[in-house]
C-alpha cells in the first residue's frame, strides 16, 4: 500500500474519531472529553499543547498521556481495545507494526527486552520516540520506517507482533484487503516458532475472509476478543495468532 493510500486511511480514522467525540456516546468533564467505547480501558481527549511550532493533541489512554502530531493518528478506541487484549511477558522481543504515536510500543516496553516500532510515516516514528522519552522507555524502543514488513531483514524474528492496519468496512475501502493479504503473507516469516501475533481489525462481516487469510498463511487462531458498540458503530476484533502445527507427513509409516 503506498504512502498516499495510507494517509487517506489515517485521515479517515481521524475523521471517525472526531465524529465519535461529537455524539452522545461521549461525556465531557471540564475541558476533557471521555470517549465511551467497547473496551474497559479509559480513553480521554485532553485538548492540545503547543511545543515550538507544533500543536500536539493530548490523549490519555489507560493510565498514560500521549502526545500526537497533527499528521499522526493518536490513540483511539481501537488502540485501547488492542492494548487491553495484548499480553507481553518479561524479556520478550516485540514488533509494533504501524506504531502511530507509539501506544502499543510504550506499554510493551514495560516488560519487553526490546521493541521495534515501525511505521510508513516518518513523523510517526519521531512521535513515538517523543512519547517513549516522556514515559522513560526510550532505551527499550527503536524505530524504523517501513511499508509493512519491507524494511525487515529475513532473519529478523520476534516473540510478539502487534498490529492494527486499515481494513475494509465499506465499498470504498475494499482495496484494504490487499494490505491485509500482504500482512499475513509476511507476518509468519518474522514470528519466532512459539511466538504470537495480536492483530486488531474490525467489522464482523470480515470474519470469514480474515480467517481464510490467517489459515492460508500457516497461522492459527488461538483466541478472539470481540466487542460491539451500536451507538458508535464500532466492532473491534483482536485475533491472537500462532504458527499452525505442521501437517503430518502422509507418506510416513
Residue pairs with C-beta under 8 A, 6 or more apart in sequence:
1 147
1 148
1 166
1 176
1 178
1 179
1 182
2 147
3 120
3 121
3 147
5 175
6 120
6 121
6 166
7 121
9 166
9 173
9 176
10 71
10 72
10 73
10 121
12 166
12 173
13 73
13 76
13 166
14 73
16 76
17 76
17 77
20 26
20 35
20 37
20 77
20 232
21 33
21 35
21 45
23 231
23 232
24 231
25 35
25 36
25 37
25 229
25 231
25 232
26 33
26 34
26 35
26 36
27 33
27 34
27 36
28 34
31 46
31 47
32 44
32 45
32 46
32 47
32 60
33 44
33 45
34 42
34 43
34 44
35 43
35 44
35 45
35 77
36 229
36 231
36 232
37 43
37 77
37 80
37 81
37 229
37 232
37 234
38 77
38 81
38 227
38 228
38 229
38 234
38 236
39 77
39 80
39 81
39 84
39 227
39 236
40 84
41 61
41 62
41 80
41 81
41 83
41 84
42 60
42 61
42 62
42 63
42 80
43 59
43 60
43 61
43 75
43 76
43 77
43 79
43 80
44 59
44 60
45 57
45 58
45 59
46 58
46 59
46 60
46 65
47 57
47 58
48 55
48 56
48 57
48 58
49 55
49 56
49 58
49 67
50 56
51 67
54 69
54 70
55 70
56 67
56 68
56 69
56 70
57 67
57 68
57 70
57 74
58 65
58 66
58 67
58 68
59 65
59 66
59 68
59 74
59 75
59 101
60 66
61 75
61 79
61 80
61 83
61 103
62 80
62 83
62 84
62 107
64 106
64 107
64 135
65 134
66 74
66 75
66 101
66 102
66 103
66 106
66 131
67 101
67 127
67 130
67 131
67 134
68 74
68 75
68 100
68 101
68 127
69 101
69 123
69 124
69 126
69 127
71 121
71 123
72 100
72 101
72 121
72 123
72 124
72 127
73 100
73 101
73 124
74 100
74 101
74 103
75 100
75 101
75 103
77 232
77 234
77 236
78 164
78 200
78 202
78 234
78 236
79 100
79 103
79 104
79 164
80 103
81 200
81 225
81 227
81 236
81 238
82 104
82 162
82 164
82 198
82 200
82 236
82 238
83 103
83 104
83 107
85 198
85 225
85 238
85 240
86 104
86 107
86 108
86 160
86 162
86 198
86 238
88 94
88 107
88 108
88 110
88 111
88 112
88 160
89 111
89 159
90 111
91 111
91 112
91 113
92 111
92 112
92 113
92 159
92 160
93 112
93 113
93 114
93 115
93 116
93 157
93 158
93 159
93 160
93 192
94 105
94 108
94 109
94 112
94 114
94 115
94 116
94 158
94 159
94 160
94 161
94 162
95 115
95 116
95 118
95 158
95 160
95 161
95 162
95 190
96 102
96 104
96 105
96 108
96 115
96 116
96 117
96 118
96 162
96 163
97 118
97 148
97 149
97 161
97 162
97 163
97 165
97 183
98 118
98 119
98 120
98 163
98 164
98 165
99 105
99 117
99 118
99 119
99 124
99 125
99 128
99 143
100 119
100 124
100 127
100 128
101 124
101 127
101 128
101 131
102 117
102 124
102 127
102 128
102 129
102 131
102 132
102 141
103 131
104 162
105 115
105 117
105 128
105 132
105 141
106 128
106 131
106 132
106 135
106 137
106 141
108 115
108 160
108 162
109 115
109 132
109 137
109 140
109 141
110 137
112 140
112 160
113 140
114 140
114 141
114 142
115 140
115 141
115 142
116 141
116 142
116 143
116 144
116 158
117 125
117 128
117 141
117 142
117 143
117 144
118 143
118 144
118 145
118 146
118 151
118 152
119 125
119 128
119 143
119 145
119 146
120 145
120 146
120 147
120 148
122 145
125 143
125 144
125 145
126 143
128 141
128 143
129 138
129 141
129 143
132 138
132 140
132 141
144 151
145 151
146 152
148 165
148 179
148 182
148 183
148 186
149 183
149 186
149 187
149 189
149 190
152 190
154 189
156 190
157 190
157 191
157 192
157 195
158 190
158 191
158 192
158 195
159 192
159 194
159 195
159 196
160 195
160 196
160 197
160 198
161 187
161 190
161 191
161 195
161 196
161 197
161 198
161 199
162 197
162 198
163 183
163 187
163 197
163 198
163 199
163 200
164 199
164 200
164 201
165 176
165 179
165 180
165 183
165 201
166 173
166 176
166 179
167 173
167 176
167 180
167 201
167 202
167 203
167 206
168 174
168 175
168 176
168 177
168 180
168 203
168 206
169 202
169 203
177 209
180 201
180 210
180 213
181 213
183 199
184 213
184 214
184 216
184 217
184 219
185 217
187 197
187 199
187 217
187 219
187 241
188 217
188 218
188 219
188 243
191 197
191 242
191 243
193 243
194 242
194 243
195 242
195 243
196 222
196 240
196 241
196 242
197 219
197 239
197 240
197 241
197 242
198 238
198 239
198 240
199 238
199 239
199 241
200 236
200 237
200 238
200 239
201 210
201 237
201 239
202 234
202 235
202 236
202 237
203 235
203 237
204 226
204 228
204 235
204 237
206 237
207 237
210 237
210 239
211 221
214 220
214 221
214 239
214 241
215 244
218 243
218 244
219 241
219 242
219 243
219 244
220 241
220 242
220 243
220 244
220 245
221 239
221 240
221 241
222 240
222 241
222 242
223 239
223 240
224 237
224 238
224 239
224 240
225 237
225 238
225 240
226 235
226 236
226 237
226 238
227 234
227 235
227 236
228 234
228 235
229 235
